[in-house]
Amino acid sequence: MAADFIALDKTKTEGARIVALANALLGVRQNVAALNANAARMVDAGPDYKVLQARTGVSITYAGDLSTLLLYMEEIFNSNTTVAGADRLARLDEFIARIAGQ
């Protein structure tokens, strides 16, 4: 696909929505990369999730799950790893179901 810039008129409702979507996706990718990198540094060999627990407030029971969910998001949004359709949607749905709405 070509990488030419596509100018949209943000005074038009749908043009503004498309630009907002692109900006939101950019923010998601940046946040996923930063959070996954930070989570990787917060888990000691063993694995020991005490630092991750202290920095996020996650229950130690779910610290490993949180670490895995962040890795899933990194694979979907920022890697060249192939995550096939149904699996990709299941991972996104699990992340949303377990984290969103707090």
C-alpha positions as CSV (number, residue, x, y, z in Angstrom):
1,M,0.0,0.0,0.0
2,A,1.2,3.5,-0.8
3,A,2.4,5.7,2.0
4,D,1.2,9.0,0.6
5,F,-0.5,11.3,3.0
6,I,-4.2,11.5,2.7
7,A,-5.6,15.0,3.5
8,L,-9.1,15.0,5.0
9,D,-11.4,17.9,5.7
10,K,-11.8,17.9,9.5
11,T,-14.7,20.3,9.2
12,K,-16.6,17.4,7.7
13,T,-18.1,15.0,10.3
14,E,-16.7,11.8,8.8
15,G,-13.4,13.4,8.0
16,A,-13.0,14.5,11.6
17,R,-14.0,11.0,12.8
18,I,-11.4,9.3,10.6
19,V,-8.6,11.7,11.7
20,A,-9.7,11.1,15.4
21,L,-9.5,7.3,14.8
22,A,-6.0,7.5,13.3
23,N,-4.9,9.7,16.2
24,A,-6.4,7.3,18.7
25,L,-4.7,4.3,17.1
26,L,-1.4,6.1,17.2
27,G,-1.9,6.7,20.9
28,V,-2.9,3.1,21.5
29,R,0.2,1.8,19.7
30,Q,2.5,4.2,21.7
31,N,0.8,3.3,25.0
32,V,0.9,-0.5,24.3
33,A,4.6,-0.3,23.4
34,A,5.5,1.7,26.6
35,L,3.3,-0.3,28.9
36,N,4.6,-3.7,27.6
37,A,8.2,-2.5,27.9
38,N,7.6,-1.3,31.4
39,A,5.8,-4.5,32.4
40,A,8.7,-6.5,31.1
41,R,11.1,-4.6,33.3
42,M,8.8,-5.0,36.3
43,V,8.8,-8.8,36.2
44,D,11.8,-10.4,37.7
45,A,13.1,-13.9,36.9
46,G,11.1,-16.6,38.5
47,P,8.8,-14.9,37.6
48,D,8.3,-12.5,40.5
49,Y,5.5,-10.0,40.0
50,K,5.9,-7.9,43.1
51,V,7.1,-4.8,41.3
52,L,4.3,-5.1,38.7
53,Q,1.9,-5.4,41.6
54,A,3.3,-2.4,43.4
55,R,3.3,-0.2,40.2
56,T,-0.1,-1.1,38.9
57,G,-2.1,-2.1,42.0
58,V,-3.0,-5.5,40.4
59,S,-3.6,-8.4,42.7
60,I,-0.7,-10.8,42.8
61,T,-3.2,-13.4,41.7
62,Y,-3.7,-11.6,38.4
63,A,-0.3,-10.1,37.9
64,G,0.8,-12.9,35.5
65,D,-2.4,-12.5,33.6
66,L,-1.9,-8.8,33.2
67,S,1.6,-9.3,32.0
68,T,0.3,-11.8,29.4
69,L,-2.5,-9.5,28.3
70,L,0.0,-6.6,27.7
71,L,2.2,-8.9,25.6
72,Y,-0.9,-9.9,23.6
73,M,-1.6,-6.3,22.8
74,E,2.1,-5.7,21.8
75,E,1.9,-8.7,19.4
76,I,-1.3,-7.3,17.9
77,F,-0.4,-3.7,17.6
78,N,3.4,-3.4,17.3
79,S,5.0,-6.6,16.1
80,N,5.2,-8.5,12.9
81,T,3.9,-11.6,14.7
82,T,0.9,-13.1,12.9
83,V,-2.1,-13.3,15.2
84,A,-4.9,-14.8,13.1
85,G,-8.4,-13.3,12.9
86,A,-10.3,-15.3,15.6
87,D,-7.4,-15.4,18.0
88,R,-6.7,-11.7,17.5
89,L,-10.3,-10.8,18.2
90,A,-10.4,-13.1,21.2
91,R,-7.3,-11.5,22.7
92,L,-8.7,-8.0,22.2
93,D,-12.1,-9.0,23.7
94,E,-10.3,-10.6,26.7
95,F,-8.2,-7.5,27.3
96,I,-11.3,-5.3,27.1
97,A,-13.5,-7.6,29.2
98,R,-10.9,-7.9,32.0
99,I,-9.6,-4.3,32.1
100,A,-12.1,-1.8,30.7
101,G,-14.8,0.0,32.6
102,Q,-12.9,0.5,35.9
